[in-house]
Amino acid sequence: MIVLENLRKTYATPERVSHALAGVSLRIERGEIFGIIGRSGAGKSTLIRMLNLLERPTEGRVEIDGQEITALSEAELRRFRQSVGMVFQHFNLLSSRTVIDNVCFPLRLAGMGRREQRERAHEVLALVGLSEHAHKYPRQLSGGQQQRVGIARALANKPRLLLCDEATSALDPETTQSILRLLLDINRRLGLTIVLITHGMDVIRAVCDRVAVIDAGVIVECGDVLDVFLHPRHGVTQSLLFESGLDAEGWRDVAQGVQGSLLRLSFKGASTLQPLLSRVSRDLGVDLSILQGSVGRIKDTPYGQLVVAVQGQADACARLPEVLRAEGVVCEELHQ
């Protein structure tokens, strides 16, 4: 488990004082994939670098598996960092070394013997699907393959924590999805805790269990990815969803002049896949017009969210939310 308590990071210049983090507190559970999302300059890179103390907080504490790493000496910190892998946006590979030599590099720094280095490097290269590329140089690989080398290198020391700093930002959409699937597979196979930062909601939706939204050095929203996606509370979260094509308020443009009451219906899990609306509308004798809708998956869970206009007898319309809630659907009355 990772516990961050009241982290603050301040940079002072003769002209001004800048607050990169302004009192961040978080708990990240062992074995989960936790996402941190925010715009450029929001503080997310500073925050993730606190988890291996590449950045030291001005105030606050960082505890990992019961160990307060902010209290470690430099020698203790060097040993601790061997248990934390990090994957970078621009790969950071040694261009003059082969793939296998890049993966062996942290093992050599840790003092492992040459034979053991090679054995471990071959293990992690097989895990990321690059066994046949072991003796190539980075320039001979695609961007996605280079990032897989970076992931293999980060896994070489058998870390308990993997940090991903915008690990897919330099990749095209198809390659991004392949890297995200790889991270998800690693999490499931190894039970490895993964913390990733991104500015893309699609990345969060694909792999994360929980997410924190950061803005101006402050966590403005945090929770299960499904809850944050379906019921965003903060304006920053709503804006990020809008930019990802998930506009929670787009129904207003098409609802002008629509008769009847308006409901936002949120489905998750098994209810998403059932013909629930057709059955309920038939049973109650109400008409439903879909004004906005989206369906998909968040990690492994199917979800859907619809905005509907409801018309029919007043008593039947009044009963509709109660019937849907009994089926596990979250109902929210909307007003134009």
SESEMAR-615962 format. One record per residue (C-alpha): residue number from 0; residue in one letter; x, y, z. Coordinates in Angstrom, 2 decimals, padded with zeros to 5 digits, always signed. Each point is the difference from the previous one (the first is absolute). Example, Ala and Ser with C-alpha at 12.3 -4.5 7.8 and 13.67 -1.06 7.14 Angstrom:
<nodes>
<node 0 A <+012.30 -004.50 +007.80>>
<node 1 S <+001.37 +003.44 -000.66>>
</nodes>
This chain:
<nodes>
<node 0 M <+000.00 +000.00 +000.00>>
<node 1 I <+001.14 +003.54 -000.81>>
<node 2 V <-000.95 +002.85 +002.30>>
<node 3 L <+000.66 +003.62 -000.92>>
<node 4 E <-000.66 +002.54 +002.74>>
<node 5 N <-000.26 +003.74 -000.62>>
<node 6 L <+002.70 +000.12 -002.69>>
<node 7 R <+001.14 +003.49 -000.93>>
<node 8 K <+002.64 +000.99 -002.50>>
<node 9 T <+001.10 +003.60 -000.31>>
<node 10 Y <+002.46 +001.53 -002.43>>
<node 11 A <+001.35 +003.43 +000.88>>
<node 12 T <+001.64 +002.49 -002.34>>
<node 13 P <+000.92 +003.63 +000.63>>
<node 14 E <-003.14 +001.01 -001.89>>
<node 15 R <-002.60 -002.31 +001.53>>
<node 16 V <-000.88 -003.16 +001.91>>
<node 17 S <-001.65 -002.81 -001.98>>
<node 18 H <-002.04 -002.76 +001.63>>
<node 19 A <+000.23 -003.19 -002.11>>
<node 20 L <-001.88 -001.99 +002.66>>
<node 21 A <-002.23 +001.63 +002.59>>
<node 22 G <-000.89 -002.61 +002.61>>
<node 23 V <-000.59 -003.31 -001.81>>
<node 24 S <-001.20 -003.02 +002.00>>
<node 25 L <-000.72 -003.38 -001.64>>
<node 26 R <-000.20 -003.70 +000.80>>
<node 27 I <+000.87 -002.52 -002.72>>
<node 28 E <-000.77 -003.66 +000.67>>
<node 29 R <+002.45 -002.80 -000.63>>
<node 30 G <-000.55 -001.72 -003.36>>
<node 31 E <-002.21 +002.65 -001.60>>
<node 32 I <+000.58 +002.13 -003.07>>
<node 33 F <-000.39 +003.58 +001.14>>
<node 34 G <-000.22 +002.86 -002.46>>
<node 35 I <+000.85 +003.66 +000.54>>
<node 36 I <-001.39 +002.31 -002.66>>
<node 37 G <+000.29 +003.71 -000.56>>
<node 38 R <+000.97 +002.64 -002.49>>
<node 39 S <+003.57 +001.07 -000.69>>
<node 40 G <+001.36 +001.85 +003.02>>
<node 41 A <-002.60 -001.43 +002.38>>
<node 42 G <+002.68 -001.71 +002.13>>
<node 43 K <-000.43 -003.64 -001.04>>
<node 44 S <+003.64 -000.57 -001.03>>
<node 45 T <+001.22 +001.54 +003.23>>
<node 46 L <-002.38 -002.23 +001.94>>
<node 47 I <+001.05 -003.29 -001.59>>
<node 48 R <+003.70 +000.87 +000.50>>
<node 49 M <-000.72 +000.29 +003.73>>
<node 50 L <-000.63 -003.75 +000.09>>
<node 51 N <+003.70 -000.77 -000.49>>
<node 52 L <+001.22 +003.36 +001.31>>
<node 53 L <+001.43 +001.16 -003.30>>
<node 54 E <-001.76 +003.10 +001.32>>
<node 55 R <+000.06 +000.62 +003.74>>
<node 56 P <-003.05 +001.67 +001.53>>
<node 57 T <+000.39 +003.36 +001.68>>
<node 58 E <-002.46 -001.30 +002.60>>
<node 59 G <-001.87 -003.24 +000.63>>
<node 60 R <+000.84 -003.68 +000.05>>
<node 61 V <-000.02 -003.01 -002.33>>
<node 62 E <-000.53 -003.48 +001.41>>
<node 63 I <+000.26 -003.18 -002.09>>
<node 64 D <-000.85 -003.38 +001.54>>
<node 65 G <+000.40 +001.48 +003.47>>
<node 66 Q <+003.39 +001.58 -000.70>>
<node 67 E <+000.27 +003.77 +000.11>>
<node 68 I <+002.31 +000.64 -002.94>>
<node 69 T <+000.22 +003.73 +000.67>>
<node 70 A <+002.00 -000.91 +003.13>>
<node 71 L <+002.56 -002.23 -001.77>>
<node 72 S <+003.67 +000.82 -000.23>>
<node 73 E <+001.58 +000.31 -003.45>>
<node 74 A <+001.45 -003.53 +000.21>>
<node 75 E <-003.36 -001.43 +001.11>>
<node 76 L <-001.75 +001.94 -002.74>>
<node 77 R <+002.27 -001.46 -002.68>>
<node 78 R <-000.90 -003.50 +001.18>>
<node 79 F <-003.69 +000.88 +000.13>>
<node 80 R <+000.02 +001.30 -003.59>>
<node 81 Q <+001.03 -003.44 -001.20>>
<node 82 S <-003.51 -001.14 +001.00>>
<node 83 V <-001.70 +002.67 -002.13>>
<node 84 G <-000.04 -000.20 -003.79>>
<node 85 M <-000.65 +003.05 -002.16>>
<node 86 V <-001.13 +000.27 -003.62>>
<node 87 F <+000.53 +003.33 -001.77>>
<node 88 Q <-001.77 +001.79 -002.83>>
<node 89 H <+003.04 +000.09 -002.30>>
<node 90 F <+001.36 -003.49 +000.83>>
<node 91 N <+003.46 +001.23 +001.24>>
<node 92 L <+001.81 -002.97 -001.51>>
<node 93 L <+003.76 -000.13 -000.50>>
<node 94 S <+000.33 +000.27 -003.78>>
<node 95 S <+003.47 -001.59 -000.09>>
<node 96 R <-001.12 -003.11 +001.92>>
<node 97 T <-002.04 -002.93 -001.27>>
<node 98 V <-003.46 -000.76 +001.33>>
<node 99 I <+001.28 -002.63 +002.41>>
<node 100 D <+002.79 +002.29 +001.21>>
<node 101 N <-002.55 +002.73 +000.70>>
<node 102 V <-002.03 -002.42 +002.11>>
<node 103 C <+003.13 -001.24 +001.79>>
<node 104 F <+001.11 +003.53 +000.88>>
<node 105 P <-001.97 +000.40 +003.29>>
<node 106 L <+000.96 -003.55 +000.98>>
<node 107 R <+003.66 +000.81 -000.42>>
<node 108 L <-000.44 +003.11 +002.16>>
<node 109 A <-001.63 -002.20 +002.63>>
<node 110 G <+003.10 -002.25 +000.06>>
<node 111 M <-001.51 -003.10 -001.61>>
<node 112 G <+002.39 -002.44 -001.67>>
<node 113 R <+000.22 +000.01 -003.81>>
<node 114 R <-001.58 -003.42 -000.48>>
<node 115 E <-002.91 +000.83 +002.31>>
<node 116 Q <-000.43 +003.34 -001.80>>
<node 117 R <-000.41 -001.75 -003.34>>
<node 118 E <-002.41 -002.60 +001.37>>
<node 119 R <-002.20 +002.66 +001.58>>
<node 120 A <+000.14 +002.21 -003.10>>
<node 121 H <-001.19 -002.87 -002.20>>
<node 122 E <-002.88 -000.64 +002.44>>
<node 123 V <-001.34 +003.55 -000.16>>
<node 124 L <+000.57 +000.30 -003.75>>
<node 125 A <-002.15 -003.10 -000.43>>
<node 126 L <-002.62 +001.59 +002.27>>
<node 127 V <-000.25 +003.10 -002.22>>
<node 128 G <+000.16 -001.99 -003.25>>
<node 129 L <+003.47 +001.03 -001.20>>
<node 130 S <+002.08 -003.16 +000.30>>
<node 131 E <+000.90 +000.03 -003.68>>
<node 132 H <+001.24 +003.60 +000.19>>
<node 133 A <+002.48 -000.48 +002.86>>
<node 134 H <+003.09 +000.77 -002.08>>
<node 135 K <-001.38 +002.92 -002.02>>
<node 136 Y <+000.70 +003.65 +000.74>>
<node 137 P <-002.75 +002.48 +000.97>>
<node 138 R <+000.21 +001.77 -003.39>>
<node 139 Q <-001.04 -003.27 -001.66>>
<node 140 L <-003.26 -000.15 +001.95>>
<node 141 S <-003.35 +001.75 -000.34>>
<node 142 G <-001.16 +002.45 +002.66>>
<node 143 G <-002.27 -002.62 +001.56>>
<node 144 Q <+002.81 -002.54 +000.12>>
<node 145 Q <+002.34 +002.56 +001.58>>
<node 146 Q <-002.59 +000.65 +002.70>>
<node 147 R <-000.25 -003.75 +000.61>>
<node 148 V <+003.76 +000.00 +000.56>>
<node 149 G <-000.51 +002.82 +002.48>>
<node 150 I <-002.64 -002.06 +001.80>>
<node 151 A <+002.25 -003.08 +000.04>>
<node 152 R <+002.84 +002.08 +001.46>>
<node 153 A <-002.36 +001.37 +002.67>>
<node 154 L <-001.04 -003.56 +000.93>>
<node 155 A <+003.53 -001.42 +000.07>>
<node 156 N <+000.56 +000.46 +003.74>>
<node 157 K <-003.39 -001.59 +000.88>>
<node 158 P <-001.44 +003.26 +001.33>>
<node 159 R <-002.95 +000.21 +002.35>>
<node 160 L <-001.14 +003.24 -001.61>>
<node 161 L <-000.01 +001.11 -003.65>>
<node 162 L <-000.25 +003.71 -000.84>>
<node 163 C <-001.04 +001.05 -003.51>>
<node 164 D <+000.70 +003.63 -000.86>>
<node 165 E <-002.13 +000.73 -003.11>>
<node 166 A <+001.15 -003.39 -001.32>>
<node 167 T <-002.28 +000.10 -003.07>>
<node 168 S <+000.03 +003.70 -000.89>>
<node 169 A <+002.60 -000.39 -002.77>>
<node 170 L <-001.82 -002.92 -001.65>>
<node 171 D <-002.71 -000.25 -002.63>>
<node 172 P <-003.49 -001.18 +001.12>>
<node 173 E <+000.40 -003.63 -001.11>>
<node 174 T <+003.40 -000.35 +001.68>>
<node 175 T <-001.35 +001.73 +003.10>>
<node 176 Q <-002.68 -002.68 +000.32>>
<node 177 S <+002.58 -002.79 -000.33>>
<node 178 I <+002.15 +001.54 +002.76>>
<node 179 L <-003.05 +000.43 +002.24>>
<node 180 R <-000.94 -003.65 -000.54>>
<node 181 L <+003.56 -000.96 +000.93>>
<node 182 L <-000.15 +002.03 +003.23>>
<node 183 L <-003.34 -001.59 +000.87>>
<node 184 D <+001.45 -003.46 -000.63>>
<node 185 I <+003.04 +000.77 +002.17>>
<node 186 N <-002.24 +001.23 +002.80>>
<node 187 R <-002.06 -003.18 -000.10>>
<node 188 R <+002.89 -002.45 -000.35>>
<node 189 L <+002.31 +001.54 +002.57>>
<node 190 G <-002.48 +001.73 +002.33>>
<node 191 L <+002.11 +003.09 -000.50>>
<node 192 T <-001.20 +003.39 +001.22>>
<node 193 I <+000.06 +002.47 -002.91>>
<node 194 V <-000.32 +003.76 +000.27>>
<node 195 L <-000.29 +001.85 -003.28>>
<node 196 I <-000.43 +003.61 -000.96>>
<node 197 T <-001.65 +001.16 -003.18>>
<node 198 H <-001.97 +002.83 -001.53>>
<node 199 G <-002.29 -002.42 -001.89>>
<node 200 M <-003.25 -001.31 +001.43>>
<node 201 D <+000.13 -002.92 -002.46>>
<node 202 V <+003.13 -001.30 +001.76>>
<node 203 I <-001.73 +000.20 +003.38>>
<node 204 R <-003.10 -001.74 -001.34>>
<node 205 A <+001.97 -002.86 -001.56>>
<node 206 V <+002.05 -001.22 +002.97>>
<node 207 C <-000.50 +001.85 +003.28>>
<node 208 D <-001.91 -001.11 +003.09>>
<node 209 R <-000.04 +003.43 +001.63>>
<node 210 V <+000.92 +003.50 -001.11>>
<node 211 A <+000.97 +003.32 +001.54>>
<node 212 V <-000.55 +003.24 -001.91>>
<node 213 I <+002.59 +002.67 +000.78>>
<node 214 D <-000.20 +003.70 -000.78>>
<node 215 A <+002.33 +002.79 +001.11>>
<node 216 G <+001.76 -002.35 +002.43>>
<node 217 V <-003.22 -001.13 +001.72>>
<node 218 I <-001.97 -003.25 -000.30>>
<node 219 V <-003.45 +001.20 -001.04>>
<node 220 E <-001.65 -003.41 -000.42>>
<node 221 C <+000.90 -003.59 +000.84>>
<node 222 G <-001.84 -003.29 -000.15>>
<node 223 D <-000.80 -003.16 -001.94>>
<node 224 V <+000.37 +000.61 -003.71>>
<node 225 L <-003.60 -001.01 -000.72>>
<node 226 D <-001.38 +002.45 +002.55>>
<node 227 V <+002.22 +002.86 -001.16>>
<node 228 F <-000.86 -000.60 -003.66>>
<node 229 L <-003.73 -000.38 +000.48>>
<node 230 H <-000.45 +002.64 +002.70>>
<node 231 P <+002.76 +002.63 -000.30>>
<node 232 R <-000.38 +002.66 +002.66>>
<node 233 H <+002.77 +002.49 -000.69>>
<node 234 G <+000.17 +002.32 -002.98>>
<node 235 V <+003.51 -001.15 -000.92>>
<node 236 T <-001.15 -003.63 -000.20>>
<node 237 Q <-003.02 +000.97 -002.07>>
<node 238 S <+002.22 +001.98 -002.36>>
<node 239 L <+002.44 -002.90 -000.44>>
<node 240 L <-002.91 -002.33 -000.77>>
<node 241 F <-001.41 +002.48 -002.51>>
<node 242 E <+003.35 +000.15 -001.80>>
<node 243 S <-000.01 -003.82 -000.15>>
<node 244 G <-003.40 +000.01 -001.70>>
<node 245 L <-001.91 -000.84 +003.18>>
<node 246 D <-002.06 +003.17 +000.46>>
<node 247 A <-002.37 -000.48 +002.93>>
<node 248 E <-001.93 +003.16 -000.89>>
<node 249 G <-000.34 -000.43 -003.77>>
<node 250 W <-003.67 -000.96 +000.38>>
<node 251 R <-000.89 +003.66 +000.59>>
<node 252 D <+000.57 +000.80 -003.68>>
<node 253 V <-002.63 -002.48 -001.15>>
<node 254 A <-002.50 +000.29 +002.86>>
<node 255 Q <-001.44 +003.38 -000.98>>
<node 256 G <-003.76 -000.38 -000.41>>
<node 257 V <-000.01 -003.69 +000.94>>
<node 258 Q <-003.12 -000.97 +001.93>>
<node 259 G <+000.04 -002.06 +003.18>>
<node 260 S <+002.36 -000.39 +002.92>>
<node 261 L <+003.72 -000.56 -000.50>>
<node 262 L <+002.06 -002.70 +001.69>>
<node 263 R <+003.69 -000.93 -000.11>>
<node 264 L <+000.34 -003.78 +000.36>>
<node 265 S <+003.34 -001.56 +000.96>>
<node 266 F <+000.55 -003.74 -000.47>>
<node 267 K <+002.97 -002.10 +001.00>>
<node 268 G <+000.70 -003.68 -000.01>>
<node 269 A <-002.61 -002.56 -001.07>>
<node 270 S <-002.88 +002.48 -000.27>>
<node 271 T <+001.80 +001.72 -002.89>>
<node 272 L <-000.45 -003.08 -002.18>>
<node 273 Q <-003.72 -000.58 +000.73>>
<node 274 P <-003.00 +001.25 -002.06>>
<node 275 L <-001.10 +001.82 +003.11>>
<node 276 L <-001.43 +003.20 -001.49>>
<node 277 S <-002.21 -001.73 -002.54>>
<node 278 R <-001.40 -002.32 +002.68>>
<node 279 V <-000.63 +002.74 +002.56>>
<node 280 S <-001.55 +002.41 -002.51>>
<node 281 R <-002.31 -002.79 -001.20>>
<node 282 D <-000.99 -001.01 +003.54>>
<node 283 L <-000.70 +003.57 +001.11>>
<node 284 G <-001.45 +001.23 -003.28>>
<node 285 V <+002.42 +002.94 -000.30>>
<node 286 D <+001.85 +001.31 -003.06>>
<node 287 L <+003.75 +000.63 +000.20>>
<node 288 S <+001.94 +002.20 -002.41>>
<node 289 I <+003.80 -000.29 +000.17>>
<node 290 L <+001.58 +003.47 -000.23>>
<node 291 Q <+003.59 -000.99 +000.78>>
<node 292 G <+001.79 -003.23 +000.72>>
<node 293 S <+003.29 -001.82 +000.28>>
<node 294 V <+000.88 -003.63 +000.67>>
<node 295 G <+003.33 -001.69 +000.36>>
<node 296 R <+002.35 -001.59 +002.49>>
<node 297 I <+002.01 +001.49 +002.81>>
<node 298 K <+002.82 -002.48 +000.52>>
<node 299 D <-002.00 -003.28 +000.22>>
<node 300 T <-003.40 +001.42 +000.92>>
<node 301 P <-002.67 +000.83 -002.60>>
<node 302 Y <-001.73 +003.32 +000.58>>
<node 303 G <-002.59 +002.21 -001.61>>
<node 304 Q <-001.45 +003.44 +000.58>>
<node 305 L <-003.11 +001.32 -001.71>>
<node 306 V <-002.01 +003.19 +000.19>>
<node 307 V <-003.65 -000.72 -000.79>>
<node 308 A <-003.22 +001.98 -000.28>>
<node 309 V <-002.95 -001.78 +001.65>>
<node 310 Q <-003.61 +000.39 -001.10>>
<node 311 G <-003.14 -001.77 +001.19>>
<node 312 Q <-002.53 -000.05 +002.82>>
<node 313 A <+001.19 +002.02 +002.98>>
<node 314 D <-000.10 -002.91 +002.47>>
<node 315 A <+001.92 -002.29 -002.37>>
<node 316 C <+002.66 +002.66 -000.64>>
<node 317 A <+000.34 +000.53 +003.75>>
<node 318 R <+000.53 -003.74 +000.57>>
<node 319 L <+002.68 -000.37 -002.70>>
<node 320 P <+003.03 +001.13 +002.10>>
<node 321 E <-001.01 -002.32 +002.85>>
<node 322 V <-000.30 -003.00 -002.35>>
<node 323 L <+003.35 +000.73 -001.65>>
<node 324 R <+001.78 +000.47 +003.34>>
<node 325 A <-001.27 -003.42 +001.06>>
<node 326 E <+001.85 -001.35 -003.06>>
<node 327 G <+003.26 +001.66 +001.08>>
<node 328 V <-000.25 +003.05 -002.27>>
<node 329 V <+000.97 +003.41 +001.42>>
<node 330 C <-002.69 +002.56 -000.92>>
<node 331 E <+000.49 +003.73 +000.11>>
<node 332 E <-002.73 +002.49 -000.85>>
<node 333 L <+001.19 +002.76 -002.32>>
<node 334 H <-001.27 +003.51 -000.56>>
<node 335 Q <+000.43 +002.08 -003.11>>
</nodes>
